Amino acid sequence: MKKLQLYTLREFIAPFLLSCGIFTFVMLLDKLLDLLDMIVSKGVPVRTVVEVFLLLLPSMVAVVIPMGVLAGVLMAVGRMESDLEVTAMKSSGISIFMLIKPLMLAAVILTATMVLFNNYVLPDANHMAKNLLLDIGTMRPAAKIIPGMFVEDIENYRIIVDEKDDLTGELENVVIHERVPGMPGRTITAFKGRMEPVSANRFRLVLTDGQMHELTETGEYRKLDFMVYTVEIVRSEELVRQDRDNRGDRELSAGQMRALVDSLEKQVEMFEDSLVSSGSSPLLALINDSTISAGRTAFPPPDSVDARTWFNLSRNFLAQHSGDLRILADRKASLQRSISRYRVEIQKKYSIPFACIVFVLLGIPLGLSTRKGSAGIALGVSLLVILAYYLFLIAGEQLADRRMMPAFLSMWLPNIILGAFGAVLTIRSLHEGNPLPLGRLFAASRSFFRRFRERHDPGTAGISRKSGSV
């Protein structure tokens, strides 16, 4: 029995590794052009690009491993079934459970390994990759100019623009704060501008129809109107690495995010208390005819002014107070969204690795259902399963981030549904040789489409009958 289990594992390992390699390569195609652009356009050393590649790999591995498990199980069991090895095993009185046991053990080991990987390796890799990409981005200062955002990574300059055309380099409503050591500070504004690349680390800003404001060391203010003014932006060709402590949700372990969630929940409670007290105090004051200051001028009692004045003062005061309540409610909602996002990431660190076990439950019945000539059908079904799983996962993440579904349910529902389906098929495979007759399903669908085509195209039906009579 041990030899059979070891043989099953050997049959699984090769297609598993091959599938992981193929899926990783497919996912890398999306990043390949960006990596080449770093070398060609930005002049980034090949060694640094290789470092970026290695730091991006962990984020792909976390997704690829469950996909490789499904494809590996499918190909291993499918080959054994097509070569009648499973039939020989059954005729010898050996249960299908002997195939399930080693593959499930491998899935459990992979699940535990991926949970540790997602909590102790992936967060640091994502953080290092983000820092390195930000450092590389500063080597091409023109790419750092983003409409509506201050760019502060360019030495001696702070730049903001309203509009930017990436194709032509045209800019609108440009504001530049120039702080060159040893020179007076300047603020340059222009209605129009144009970026002219000079090299990978240098570009020229040609500004038109603007003003220059300058404050000298003696405190003298000077203003200069110009039609055309040129600013040279130079960045050192050396890659300057910076350590950034700020981490996003995908750069934290589950324990770190739980601590953040606890802290945010306490802040939410504080905002709820503030909303209750801030919302009730003005109404109680108006009812009790008392005086309210609350940081504003004192609110007069009703007997000191006429009714119309009292009504206007009350309406204005409540309108101002409702604005404060709205700000508190918005801040509370923002914190709650952050809590939901962190909870989703916590569950994701466990639900995606658990998919290895789910895909084993699905892969074994699918592999047993294949016959010679129908391996492509089973592979196509497996790809559909993977696609459906990650689509449900992404949709659940979006719903949970919007607080329309609990984080646990949104991340574990695909595992629950597919796991239950796989368990039913696996139990059937213990008693039946073909738990999911893919060949018959494919033949039935082909027959259905042929009849549908003949019904809507009588000429095709006639040709088919003639060819059948011949």
C-alpha positions in Angstrom: 0.0 0.0 0.0 2.8 2.4 0.8 4.4 1.8 -2.6 1.1 2.6 -4.2 0.8 5.8 -2.2 4.3 6.9 -3.0 3.7 6.1 -6.6 0.6 8.3 -6.6 2.6 11.1 -5.0 5.4 10.8 -7.7 2.8 10.9 -10.4 1.4 14.1 -8.8 4.6 16.0 -8.2 5.8 16.4 -11.8 2.5 17.8 -13.3 2.0 19.9 -10.1 5.4 21.6 -10.6 4.9 21.9 -14.4 1.4 23.5 -13.9 2.8 25.9 -11.3 5.5 26.9 -13.7 3.1 27.5 -16.6 0.6 29.5 -14.5 3.4 31.6 -13.1 4.7 32.3 -16.6 1.2 33.3 -17.7 0.9 35.7 -14.8 4.3 37.1 -15.5 3.4 38.1 -19.0 1.4 40.9 -17.5 4.5 42.2 -15.7 7.1 41.4 -18.4 6.6 44.6 -20.4 6.9 46.7 -17.3 10.2 44.9 -16.4 11.6 45.5 -19.8 10.5 49.1 -19.7 12.6 49.5 -16.5 15.7 48.4 -18.4 15.1 50.3 -21.7 13.4 53.5 -20.6 14.5 54.1 -17.1 18.0 52.7 -17.3 17.5 50.4 -14.3 20.3 47.9 -13.9 19.4 44.3 -14.8 20.3 43.2 -11.3 17.7 45.5 -9.8 15.1 44.3 -12.3 15.9 40.7 -11.3 15.4 41.7 -7.7 12.0 43.2 -8.6 11.1 40.0 -10.3 12.0 37.9 -7.3 10.1 40.1 -5.0 7.0 39.9 -7.2 7.1 36.1 -7.3 5.7 35.4 -3.8 2.5 37.3 -4.6 2.1 35.0 -7.6 3.0 31.8 -5.7 0.3 32.5 -3.2 -2.3 32.3 -6.0 -0.6 29.7 -8.3 -0.1 26.9 -5.8 -3.9 26.0 -5.4 -4.2 26.2 -9.2 -1.2 23.9 -9.6 -2.8 21.4 -7.2 -6.0 21.1 -9.2 -4.1 20.7 -12.5 -1.6 18.3 -11.0 -4.2 16.0 -9.4 -6.3 16.1 -12.6 -3.4 15.1 -14.8 -2.0 12.5 -12.4 -5.3 10.7 -11.7 -6.4 11.2 -15.3 -3.3 9.5 -16.7 -3.6 6.6 -14.3 -7.3 6.2 -15.3 -6.5 6.3 -19.0 -3.7 3.7 -18.6 -6.2 1.4 -16.8 -4.0 1.6 -13.6 -7.0 2.5 -11.6 -9.0 -0.3 -13.1 -6.2 -2.8 -12.2 -6.2 -1.4 -8.7 -9.9 -1.9 -8.3 -9.8 -5.4 -9.7 -7.2 -6.2 -7.0 -9.6 -5.1 -4.3 -7.8 -1.8 -3.5 -10.1 1.1 -2.8 -10.0 4.5 -4.4 -9.2 5.8 -0.9 -5.6 4.7 -1.5 -5.4 7.4 -4.2 -7.2 10.0 -2.1 -5.1 9.5 1.1 -1.6 10.6 -0.2 -3.0 13.4 -2.3 -5.0 14.8 0.6 -2.0 14.5 2.8 0.0 16.5 0.3 -2.8 19.1 0.1 -2.9 19.5 3.9 0.9 20.0 4.0 0.7 22.6 1.2 -2.2 24.4 3.0 -0.2 24.6 6.3 2.9 25.8 4.4 1.0 28.4 2.5 -0.6 29.8 5.6 2.8 30.3 7.1 4.1 31.7 3.8 1.2 34.2 3.6 1.8 35.5 7.1 5.6 35.5 7.4 7.0 35.8 3.9 4.5 37.4 1.6 3.9 40.6 3.6 7.6 41.5 3.8 8.0 40.6 0.1 5.1 42.9 -0.9 6.5 45.7 1.3 10.0 45.4 -0.2 8.6 45.2 -3.7 6.5 48.4 -3.2 9.5 50.3 -1.8 11.7 49.2 -4.6 9.1 50.1 -7.3 8.6 53.5 -5.7 12.4 54.1 -5.6 12.6 53.1 -9.3 9.7 55.4 -10.1 11.7 58.4 -8.8 14.4 57.7 -11.4 12.0 58.9 -14.0 10.5 62.1 -12.5 8.1 62.8 -15.4 6.2 59.6 -14.6 5.7 60.8 -11.0 3.5 63.8 -12.1 0.0 62.7 -11.3 -3.0 65.1 -11.9 -4.5 66.4 -8.7 -1.7 65.2 -6.5 1.4 67.0 -5.1 4.6 65.3 -6.3 7.2 65.7 -3.5 9.7 63.0 -4.6 11.5 65.3 -6.9 14.4 67.0 -5.1 13.9 70.8 -4.5 10.5 70.8 -6.2 6.9 70.3 -5.3 4.7 70.0 -8.4 0.9 69.7 -8.9 -1.1 69.9 -12.1 -4.8 69.7 -12.9 -4.6 67.9 -16.2 -1.9 65.8 -17.9 -1.8 64.2 -21.3 0.5 61.2 -21.2 0.7 61.0 -25.0 1.6 64.6 -25.8 3.0 65.7 -22.4 0.7 68.7 -22.3 -0.2 70.1 -18.8 -2.8 72.5 -17.5 -2.9 74.7 -14.4 0.7 74.0 -13.3 1.9 75.0 -9.8 5.6 74.5 -8.8 7.1 75.3 -5.5 10.9 75.6 -6.0 13.1 75.4 -2.9 16.7 75.3 -4.1 19.3 75.6 -1.3 21.0 79.0 -1.3 18.3 80.6 -3.4 15.1 82.4 -2.5 12.0 80.3 -2.6 9.7 80.6 -5.6 6.2 79.6 -6.5 5.6 79.3 -10.3 2.1 79.1 -11.7 1.1 78.7 -15.4 -2.1 78.0 -17.3 -0.3 75.7 -19.7 2.8 73.6 -19.8 4.6 70.8 -21.7 6.9 68.1 -20.6 9.9 67.5 -22.9 12.0 64.4 -22.0 15.7 65.0 -22.3 16.9 61.6 -20.9 15.7 58.8 -18.6 16.6 60.9 -15.6 16.0 64.4 -16.9 13.1 66.4 -18.4 12.2 69.9 -19.2 9.0 71.8 -18.2 8.1 74.5 -20.7 5.5 76.7 -19.1 3.4 79.3 -20.9 1.3 82.2 -19.7 2.2 82.3 -16.1 3.6 84.1 -13.1 6.6 83.7 -10.8 6.2 84.7 -7.1 9.4 85.1 -5.1 10.2 86.2 -1.5 13.8 87.3 -1.0 15.8 86.9 2.2 15.2 90.5 3.1 11.4 89.9 3.0 10.9 91.7 -0.3 8.1 90.2 -2.4 8.5 90.1 -6.2 6.2 89.0 -8.9 7.1 88.4 -12.6 4.7 87.7 -15.5 6.1 85.5 -18.3 4.9 84.2 -21.6 7.4 81.3 -21.7 9.5 79.9 -18.9 11.6 76.7 -18.7 12.3 74.6 -15.7 15.0 71.9 -15.8 14.2 68.8 -13.7 17.2 66.6 -13.1 17.3 63.3 -11.1 20.4 61.4 -10.2 20.9 58.2 -12.2 21.7 56.3 -9.0 18.9 54.3 -7.5 18.3 55.9 -4.1 16.6 53.4 -1.8 14.4 54.6 1.0 12.9 52.8 4.0 9.2 53.4 4.4 7.4 52.2 7.5 3.8 52.6 6.1 2.3 49.3 5.1 -0.8 48.5 3.3 -3.2 45.7 4.1 -1.3 43.2 1.8 2.0 44.0 3.6 0.8 42.9 7.0 0.4 39.5 8.7 -2.9 38.3 10.1 -1.7 39.1 13.6 -0.8 42.7 12.7 -4.1 43.2 11.0 -6.0 41.9 14.0 -4.2 44.4 16.2 -5.2 47.1 13.8 -8.8 46.0 13.7 -9.0 46.1 17.5 -7.5 49.6 17.5 -9.9 50.8 14.8 -12.9 49.3 16.6 -12.1 51.3 19.7 -12.0 54.4 17.6 -15.4 53.5 16.1 -16.8 53.2 19.6 -15.4 56.7 20.4 -17.0 58.2 17.3 -20.3 56.5 18.2 -20.3 58.0 21.6 -19.4 61.4 20.1 -22.3 61.1 17.7 -24.8 60.2 20.5 -23.6 63.1 22.7 -23.2 65.6 19.9 -26.6 64.7 18.4 -28.6 64.8 21.6 -27.1 67.9 23.4 -28.5 70.6 21.0 -31.9 69.1 20.9 -32.1 68.8 24.7 -30.9 72.4 25.0 -33.6 73.6 22.6 -36.2 71.6 24.4 -35.1 72.9 27.9 -34.6 76.5 26.7 -31.1 76.4 27.9 -28.0 78.2 26.6 -25.6 76.4 24.2 -22.1 77.7 23.6 -20.3 74.6 22.2 -17.4 76.7 20.8 -19.7 79.2 19.2 -21.4 82.3 20.4 -23.9 81.6 23.1 -27.4 80.5 21.9 -29.9 82.9 23.4 -33.0 81.6 25.4 -36.3 81.9 23.5 -37.7 84.6 25.8 -34.9 87.1 24.9 -35.8 87.3 21.2 -38.9 87.3 19.1 -40.3 84.1 17.6 -39.0 84.7 14.0 -35.5 85.4 15.2 -35.6 82.3 17.5 -36.7 80.2 14.5 -33.9 81.4 12.2 -31.3 81.1 14.9 -32.5 77.5 15.7 -32.5 76.5 12.1 -29.0 77.9 11.4 -27.6 76.3 14.5 -29.1 72.9 13.7 -27.8 73.1 10.2 -24.3 73.9 11.4 -24.5 71.1 14.0 -25.7 68.6 11.4 -22.6 69.4 9.4 -20.5 68.4 12.3 -22.5 65.2 12.8 -22.1 64.4 9.1 -18.3 64.7 9.4 -18.2 62.4 12.4 -20.5 59.9 10.6 -18.2 60.0 7.5 -15.1 59.4 9.6 -16.8 56.5 11.4 -17.9 55.0 8.1 -14.3 55.3 6.8 -13.0 53.5 9.8 -15.6 50.7 9.3 -14.6 50.3 5.7 -11.0 50.0 6.8 -12.0 47.3 9.3 -13.9 45.4 6.6 -10.9 45.6 4.3 -8.5 44.2 7.0 -10.9 41.5 7.9 -11.1 40.4 4.3 -7.3 40.2 4.0 -7.2 38.2 7.2 -9.6 35.6 5.9 -7.9 35.5 2.5 -4.6 34.4 4.1 -6.4 31.2 5.2 -9.1 30.6 2.6 -6.8 30.6 -0.5 -4.4 28.0 1.0 -7.4 25.9 2.0 -8.4 25.8 -1.7 -5.6 23.2 -2.1 -7.8 20.7 -0.1 -10.9 21.7 -2.0 -9.2 21.3 -5.4 -8.0 17.8 -4.4 -11.6 16.8 -3.6 -12.6 18.2 -7.1 -9.6 17.0 -9.0 -9.8 13.3 -8.1 -13.4 12.8 -9.4 -12.6 14.8 -12.5 -9.5 12.7 -13.1 -11.4 9.5 -12.7 -14.1 10.7 -15.1 -11.7 11.1 -18.0 -11.3 8.5 -20.7 -8.8 8.3 -23.5 -9.3 11.2 -25.9 -11.2 13.3 -23.3 -8.3 14.6 -21.2 -8.7 18.0 -22.9 -12.3 18.1 -21.8 -11.3 17.5 -18.2 -8.6 20.1 -18.4 -11.0 22.6 -19.8 -13.4 21.9 -16.9 -10.6 22.4 -14.4 -9.8 25.8 -15.9 -13.4 26.7 -15.6 -13.4 25.7 -12.0 -10.4 27.8 -11.3 -11.9 30.8 -13.1 -15.2 30.4 -11.3 -13.4 30.1 -7.9 -11.4 33.3 -8.3 -14.3 35.2 -9.8 -16.4 34.4 -6.8 -13.5 35.3 -4.5 -13.1 38.7 -6.2 -16.8 39.4 -6.1 -16.9 38.4 -2.4 -14.0 40.7 -1.6 -15.8 43.6 -3.3 -19.0 42.9 -1.4 -17.2 42.6 1.9 -15.2 45.8 1.3 -18.6 47.6 0.9 -19.9 45.9 4.0 -22.6 44.1 2.1 -21.4 40.6 3.3 -19.4 39.4 6.3 -15.7 39.0 5.6 -15.7 35.3 6.7 -18.6 34.3 4.4 -17.3 36.3 1.4 -13.9 34.6 1.5 -14.9 31.1 2.5 -18.1 30.7 0.4 -16.3 29.5 -2.7 -14.5 26.9 -0.6 -17.7 25.8 1.0 -19.6 25.4 -2.3 -16.9 23.8 -4.3 -15.7 21.7 -1.3 -19.2 20.3 -0.8 -19.6 19.5 -4.5 -16.1 17.9 -4.5 -16.9 15.9 -1.4 -20.1 14.5 -3.0 -18.2 13.5 -6.2 -15.4 12.0 -4.1 -17.9 9.9 -2.1 -19.5 8.8 -5.4 -16.1 7.8 -6.8 -15.6 5.4 -3.8 -18.7 3.5 -4.9 -18.8 4.2 -8.7 -16.1 4.1 -11.3 -17.3 7.2 -13.1 -18.7 9.8 -10.7 -19.0 12.5 -13.3 -19.5 11.2 -16.9 -17.8 14.0 -18.8 -17.7 12.0 -22.0 -21.5 11.5 -22.0 -22.1 15.1 -21.0 -19.9 16.3 -23.9 -21.6 13.9 -26.4 -25.1 15.0 -25.2 -24.2 18.7 -25.5 -22.8 18.0 -29.0 -26.0 16.2 -30.0 -28.1 19.1 -28.6 -26.2 21.7 -30.6 -26.4 19.6 -33.8 -30.2 19.3 -33.4 -30.5 23.0 -32.6 -28.6 23.9 -35.8 -30.6 21.5 -37.9 -33.9 23.0 -36.6 -32.8 26.5 -37.5 -31.1 25.5 -40.8 -33.1 23.0 -42.8 -30.5 22.9 -45.6 -27.9 21.6 -43.1 -30.4 18.9 -41.9 -31.0 17.7 -45.5 -27.3 17.4 -46.1 -26.8 15.5 -42.9 -29.6 13.0 -43.8 -28.1 12.5 -47.3 -24.7 11.9 -45.9 -26.3 9.5 -43.3 -28.1 7.5 -46.0 -24.9 7.2 -48.1 
